[in-house]
């Protein structure tokens, strides 16, 4: 990347546990956002920028740290690991159009968790419900079932530990999380995400709204801490899966996005931004 991320970022929000309301002391500070890459970066035959992933750049950090320090839970996590992912608007819109859960969580983030915003973002945010379609059912359920598969596979290893040399990820597991897994016989953190994803998808199908900051945060934290047995988790997941399948049949959401409307919005935002980025990449 050879342009100023700060100058071209139109939005940045807290994500993960900080945005769901499930953070605790020591939770990482995850930041997710959107930028509009300058026109030369889009037209160059030698670069293909889709996203930035890494630490907060110095100038971007200076812009958002005051709001992070004022956040009730994120302020306590600044001493922990902070990670930043910023998507170019073209990739971000494509992900949202496909009902990607991670992208939609950025688009529907609670305004209390925003740390950087611009008029361009407000314009996109105002059209956010254009991206809620019946694809939510397949996308959110798919992510949740992938979590369930991980839980089952990891449970098998917990119940019948392999005799081979431990894998790197096993040696580096958070000790608190590893202790919960040993005591309860499954990965309770993955279980929390499984239930959250299913509930968010179901709510979107039923209400036409995606609730990122969770009203059920206390219960989700309890699940993470092992409140449910493995059998209770499986029963809840099966019930939610069936409810999602039934909800899509009566959902008021359209089958797919209005492609022409969404494309026109994305192109307009890119063209407006390019007006201040017509020189060499990174130049005014």
N, C-alpha and C positions, 0 to 999 in steps of 0.2 A: 504494500500500500504506500503510494507516494503522494498523498494529499493529507491535509489537516482533517483528522476525524472530528475534532471539536467544531470546526467551522461548518461542516456538512451534516452533522448529526441534528435531526429534527425532533428526536424524542429519546428519552431514557427513563426507565422505571425500575424500581426494585422488583425482583422476581423470586420464584421459589418460595421457601418458607416465610420469608419476609413479606411477601405479597399475599400469601394464603392466610396469614395470621397464625401460623403454627411454629414460628421461630422461638427458640429458647436461647439462653445464654450460650455463647459459643457458636451459634449458627452462622454459616457463611453469609456474606453479603453478595448476592447475585444480582447483576444488573443486565437488563436487556433493552435494546433500542433499535432505532431505525435511522438511517442516513440516506441522503440523496447524493450519490457519488457524482463528482463533477463530470461535465460532458466529455472532456478529453479522455478521462479514464474509461468512459463508456465506448468511445469510438476507437481507442487504441487497439491495433491488432496484436499487441504484445502483453496486454494486461486483461485480466478478467476478475474484477472485484465483485464478490458476492456477500462477504461478511468479514467482520473483524472479530477475532476472539483472543482475549488476553487480558492483561492488567489495564486499569484505567490510564490512558495517556495523561501526562502531567497537566496539559491545559484543560482537558475534559474533567479531570479530577478536581481542579480548582473551581470549576463551574458548578459541580454538583455536590461536593463534600459538605457545604453548609446545610443543604437540605437533608442529606443523609444523617448528619449529626443531630438534626432536629426531629428525626423520625423515632418514634417510641421504641421500636425493637431493633432497627438497623443500627442505631447509634451504639448499641451494645456489642455489635458484631464487627466493628471496624478493626478490632485487633485480630480478628480471624481472617481467613482467606477471602479475598474479594475477586470476583471474576466478572468479566464484561463481554457480552456478545452484542454486536451491532450489525444488523442486516441492511444491505442495500435495499432500497424501496422496491425494486423490481422483484427481487427474490422474496421479500417479505409479503408483498401482495399476492404472489403466486402461492406461497405457503398458506396464507389465509384463505385464498380461493379454494384450496384443497381441504380446508377445515383442519389443518394441522393444529393439534392442541397447544403446542408450545407457542406458535405464532399467535393464535387467537387469545392466549393468555396475555400476551403483550398488548394486543389491540384493545382488550377489554379490561386492562388493569385498572384497579380502583384509583381515582385521582389523588387520594391521600398518599399513594405510593409513587407518584410521579416525582422525578427529581430534575427533569429538563423537558421543556415543551416549547413549541413554536407555533405560529399561525398555520404553517403547513401541516403540522401534526393535528391541530384542532380540526382542520378541514377533513383529514382522513378519518379521524376519530368520530366525527359527526356522521360518517357513512358506515360506521362499523357493523351495523346490523345487516348491511348488504352481504356480509360474509357468513352469516349464519344460515345454513341450508341443511337439508336432510342428510348431507354428507357427514354432519356431526356424529350421527349414530355410528357409522362405520369407522370413522377416524378415532373417536374417543374410545369406542369399544375395542378397537384393534390395539390401541396403546395399552388399555387396561388388561387385556388378555395376554399381552406380551409380558406385563408385570407379573401376572399370575403364573405364567410359564417359568419365569425366573424364580419365583417363590417356591414352586414345586421342585424345580431342579436343585435349588439350594437346600431345601428341606431334606432331599434325598442324601445330600452330602453330610448334612448335620446328623442324620439318623444312622448313616453308615459311612463314617469318615473314610476317605480314600487312604490307601497305604502309600501312595506316591508322594513325592516331595510337594509341599504346599505351593500353590500358585502365588505369584506376586501380589495379586489383589486380595488373596486371603491373608497374607502376612501384613498388609497395610490397612486392614479394616479398622474402622473406628472402634476402640475397645468397649465403649458403652454400647454401641450397636451390636457388636459381637456378643457381648454378655446377654443382651436381650434375646438374641437369636438362640443362644444355648439354653436359656431358661424356658423359652416358649416354643422352641422347636421349629421356628420359621423366621423369615426376614420381616419383622414387623414394620420397618420403615417402608419397604416396598408395598406392604399391605395397606398402609395409610394412603399411599399414592394411588393404588388400585381403586380403593373405595372413593377417593376424591374424584378421580377421572370419571368413574361411572356416574357418580352423582352430578357432576358438572354437565356431562353429556345429556343425562336425563332431564335436568332442569332446562337446558337449552331447547330441547325438543318440546317440552311441555309449556315453557313460558316465553320462548323467543329471546331469552337473555342469558348471558354467560356470567356467572358470579365467581370472580377470581378470589376476592377476599371472602373467606368462608364463614358463614354463620354457624357452621358445625365444627369450627376449629377446635373447640375443647374435646369433642368426641374423636376427631381425627388424631389429636395428640394422645388421647387415651389408647387408641388403636396402635399407634406407634410405640407406646409404652407397654403393650402386651395385654390390653384389656380383653381382647377377643381370643378365644381358642382358635386353632387352625380350622376345625370343623365349622365354627361360627363364621369365620371368614369365607370359607367356601360356600356356605349357605347364603350369605349376604351377596356375594358376587353372582351366584346363580340367579338370585331373585332380581338383582339390578339388571342383569343381562336380559332377562325376560321382559322387564319393564321397559327397557330401551327398545327392544324389538317391537313391543306393542305400541309404544309412544310414537314411533315414526309413522305408523299408519294413520294417526289422527293429528299429526303435527301440522301447524299452520305454516311452517317454514317451507320455502320453495325447494324443489329438487336440486337446483344448482344456482350459482350466481348469475346475475345479469352481466354477461361477459363484456358487452359493449359499454355499459355504464362504468364498470370497474376499470376497464382498460382506459377509458377516457379520463377518469379521475387520476389514475397513476401517471399517465402521460402528461397531463396538465401539471401535476406537481413536479415532475422531472423537468419539463420545459421552463417552468417558472424559476426553478432553482438554477438552471443552466445560464440564466441571464447574468449571474454574477460569477460564472465559472467558465468564461469563454477563452481565457488565455491558456498558457501551458498548465499542465496538471498541478494543482496546488497554488497557482497564482491567482490574484484577484481577477 
